[in-house]
Amino acid sequence: MSPKHVSFVEAIKLFFINYVNFKGRSTRSEYWWIVLFNFLVSVVLSVLSLAVGIADKNGNSVLTTLWLLAVLVPGWSAVSRRLHDTGR
C-alpha cells in the first residue's frame, strides 16, 4: 500500500513498479503526479518532434504516440487502483 502523500519522484517510481498491478490502492497525490508526469513527457516529446521536424502540422509524432502506448496499461492500472481507493 502506498503512503498517504507521495512526492513527484516517489509517484513515478510507484507508477513503474506497479506497472500491471490492478489490485491495491493509489492515493490522490500519487494519481495526479502520474497524470502531470505523463502530460509533461508528452509535451516535451511533441515539442522535440516539432523542432526536429518529424511531427505533422498538428503536432502529432511517432515519439508521442509510442510514449502514450507505453503508458497505456500502467495508466489503466493507476486508474483502477485510484478507483479502489475511492471505494469503487
Backbone as a ProteinNet text record, in pm:
[ID]
protein_1_A
[PRIMARY]
MSPKHVSFVEAIKLFFINYVNFKGRSTRSEYWWIVLFNFLVSVVLSVLSLAVGIADKNGNSVLTTLWLLAVLVPGWSAVSRRLHDTGR
[TERTIARY]
84.4	0	88.5	49.7	130.6	102.1	199.3	180.9	72.2	32.2	-76.7	-42.5	73.9	117.3	251	265.2	391	442.5	573.4	634.4	625.6	664.9	662.7	746.9	868.6	960.3	908.3	856.9	801.8	682.5	599.7	483.1	524.5	627.9	675.4	733.9	808.9	862.7	750.3	647.8	534.3	459.8	452.2	385.1	450.6	583.8	652.5	670.1	674	680.3	548.9	437.9	304.7	252.3	337.9	308	178.1	157.5	35.2	-38.2	-23.1	-90	-227	-332.6	-467.6	-535.6	-463.3	-517.1	-446.9	-506.1	-446.6	-508.2	-438.3	-490.7	-384.2	-431	-343.2	-397	-311.9	-358.3	-385.4	-456.3	-489.4	-362.9	-267.5	-144.7	-65	-59.3	11.1	-52	-183.5	-253	-227.9	-240.7	-226.6	-82.2	14.3	154.5	180.1	118.9	134.2	73.3	-43.4	-108.8	-19.9	35	123.2	247.9	307.9	427.7	400.3	291.5	259.3	230.8	164.5	138	269.1	358.1	485.4	571.3	578.2	656.3	596.3	465.6	400.2	428.3	424.1	452.1	596.9	689.2	830.8	855.7	797.6	815.8	754.1	640.9	578.4	664.1	714.8	799.9	928.3	987.1	1108.4	1082.1	970.2	935.5	913.7	849.6	830.8	964.4	1054.2	1184.5	1270.3	1262.2	1341.8	1276.3	1145.3	1074.9	1013.6	991.2	932	784.5	727.1	584.8	506	378.1	294.2	248.9	167.9	129.5	44.3	-17.2	-96.7	-13.9	112.6	198.5	204.6	137.6	141.1	272.1	325.8	451.7	454.5	546.2	564.3	613.1	699.9	753.1	641.9	554.1	444.5	350.2	321.3	233	293	420.9	487.3	485.5	506.9	502.2	363	260.9	124.3	86.8	134.3	109.9	186	306.9	387.8	326.3	255.7	198.2	47.4	-5.6	-149.3	-190.6	-127.4	-163.2	-131.2	-12.5	10.3	-85	-127.5	-226	-358.9	-400.8	-523.7	-511	-393.6	-376.4	-379.2	-322.8	-327.3	-471.2	-547.5	-689.2	-764.7	-736.6	-802.3	-771.4	-642.7	-604.3	-666	-676.3	-738.5	-887.2	-955.3	-1096.6	-1116.1	-1023	-1030.3	-1018.2	-932.5	-911.9	-1035.5	-1114.8	-1235.9	-1356.4	-1335.9	-1443.7	-1524.4	-1474.8	-1547.6	-1482.1
-118.3	0	124	222.2	342.1	436.9	522.1	615.5	718.7	794.2	892.2	999.6	1059.6	1162.5	1120.1	1132.5	1095.9	1215.4	1218.8	1324.1	1286.2	1378	1355.9	1234.7	1229.2	1119.7	986.4	986	862.6	812.4	904.6	865.9	801.7	854.9	797.8	659	643	511.6	411.4	450.1	361.3	329.1	426.3	406.7	293.3	294.5	192.3	61.3	66.9	-56.1	-132.4	-60.1	-120.7	-120.6	-149.4	-140	-210.6	-332.7	-407.3	-454.6	-381.6	-415.6	-347.3	-425.4	-370.2	-385.7	-438.5	-453.9	-355	-328.3	-234.7	-96.9	-0.4	135.9	235.5	347.8	455.7	586.1	662.4	786.6	892.7	995.2	1105.1	1172.2	1198.7	1265.9	1180	1050	960.4	965.8	959.3	959.6	1090.1	1203.9	1330.6	1361.6	1313.5	1327.5	1247.7	1129.5	1047	1117.1	1175.7	1248.9	1364.3	1439.8	1551.4	1502.3	1395.3	1338.6	1299	1227.8	1184.8	1304.1	1406.1	1526.8	1595.9	1612.1	1680.1	1604.1	1473.1	1394	1405.7	1402.9	1415.6	1551.3	1657.5	1791.8	1802.3	1752.1	1756.9	1678.3	1561.1	1481.7	1550.3	1615	1687.1	1805	1882	1996.7	1949	1844.6	1788.2	1741.1	1675.9	1627.8	1742.9	1848.8	1966	2032.7	2040.7	2104	2025.7	1894	1809.2	1797.8	1817.6	1812.2	1677.3	1594.7	1463.2	1458.2	1574.5	1579.5	1635.5	1599.7	1657	1796.8	1861.3	2000.2	2016.2	1907.6	1912	1886	1856	1828.7	1682.6	1597	1452.6	1393.3	1302.2	1239.9	1094.9	1023.1	882.9	871	962.7	958	970.9	1067.9	1088.2	969.1	917.7	801.5	680.3	656.8	544.1	560.5	684	707.7	677.8	728.7	707.6	559.2	485.3	341	270.4	318.9	255.9	273.9	384.5	408.9	382.1	320.9	292.7	194.7	78.3	-22.8	24.2	82.9	131.3	244.4	321.8	425.3	366	261.3	191.5	132.2	77	17.8	126.4	244.1	354.6	400.6	409.4	447.7	342.3	215.6	107	113.8	135	146	269.8	378.9	500.6	477.4	408.2	378.7	287.5	194.4	110.3	195.9	296.4	381.6	465.1	496.7	576.7	488.9	358.4	266.5	214	227.7	178.3	56.2
0	0	0	-78.2	-88.3	28.9	62	172.4	141.2	244.4	229.5	126.3	138.7	44.2	-13.8	-142.2	-206.7	-285.8	-301.8	-382.1	-529.4	-613.2	-758.1	-795.9	-744.5	-777.9	-723.7	-601.5	-544.2	-624.5	-671.1	-750.4	-882.1	-944.9	-1071.3	-1046.9	-938	-903.9	-881.6	-805.2	-779.8	-909	-999	-1127.7	-1206.3	-1212.9	-1290.2	-1212.9	-1081	-1001.4	-1011.2	-1006.1	-1013.9	-1156.9	-1251.3	-1394.4	-1432.6	-1387.7	-1422.1	-1297.4	-1187.7	-1063.3	-1059.2	-1082.1	-1082	-946.5	-849.2	-714.5	-623.5	-512	-418	-432.2	-376.3	-372.5	-416.1	-465.5	-508.5	-449.9	-385.3	-323.2	-428.6	-386.8	-477.8	-529.1	-438.7	-481.8	-579.7	-554	-646.3	-784.7	-790.3	-918.7	-995.6	-930.1	-1001	-1038.2	-960	-1001.8	-1128.6	-1140.2	-1260	-1380.7	-1362.1	-1471.2	-1517.1	-1421.8	-1455.6	-1528.4	-1479.5	-1542.6	-1687.6	-1711.2	-1847.9	-1938.6	-1886.2	-1964.3	-2001.6	-1903.6	-1929.4	-2030.4	-2016.9	-2111.7	-2252	-2262.8	-2393.6	-2457.6	-2377	-2429.3	-2475.3	-2394.7	-2431.5	-2560.2	-2571.9	-2693.8	-2815.3	-2798.4	-2909.6	-2954.5	-2858.3	-2891.5	-2957.9	-2904.8	-2963.5	-3106.8	-3127.8	-3261.4	-3358.8	-3312.3	-3397.8	-3430.2	-3330.9	-3351.3	-3450	-3442.4	-3530.9	-3668.4	-3672.4	-3799.9	-3830.9	-3729.6	-3755	-3716.8	-3683.4	-3648.5	-3765.8	-3772.2	-3876.1	-3835.1	-3916.2	-3888.9	-3762.9	-3715.1	-3592.8	-3467.8	-3482.8	-3368.4	-3329.9	-3404.4	-3374.9	-3423.3	-3343.1	-3382.7	-3338.3	-3395.6	-3360.5	-3216.4	-3173.4	-3036.7	-2932.9	-2953.2	-2859.3	-2860.1	-2977.5	-2988.9	-2919.3	-2937.6	-2870.8	-2719.2	-2671.3	-2526.5	-2472.4	-2540.1	-2492.1	-2494.7	-2592.8	-2595.4	-2483.8	-2453.1	-2348.1	-2209.9	-2186.4	-2054.6	-2050.7	-2153.6	-2157.9	-2048.1	-2042.9	-1942.6	-1801.3	-1775.7	-1639.7	-1601.3	-1697.8	-1669.7	-1626.5	-1696.3	-1658.2	-1518	-1487.3	-1353.9	-1246.5	-1274.7	-1177.9	-1156	-1263	-1250.5	-1171.1	-1197.4	-1125.1	-976.2	-941.4	-800.4	-736.1	-812.3	-757.9	-731.7	-822.3	-801.4	-679.7	-658	-538	-412.8	-417.3	-300.8	-270.6	-372.8	-351.2	-320.3	-311.7	-274.7	-391.1	-512	-629.1	-685.7
[MASK]
++++++++++++++++++++++++++++++++++++++++++++++++++++++++++++++++++++++++++++++++++++++++

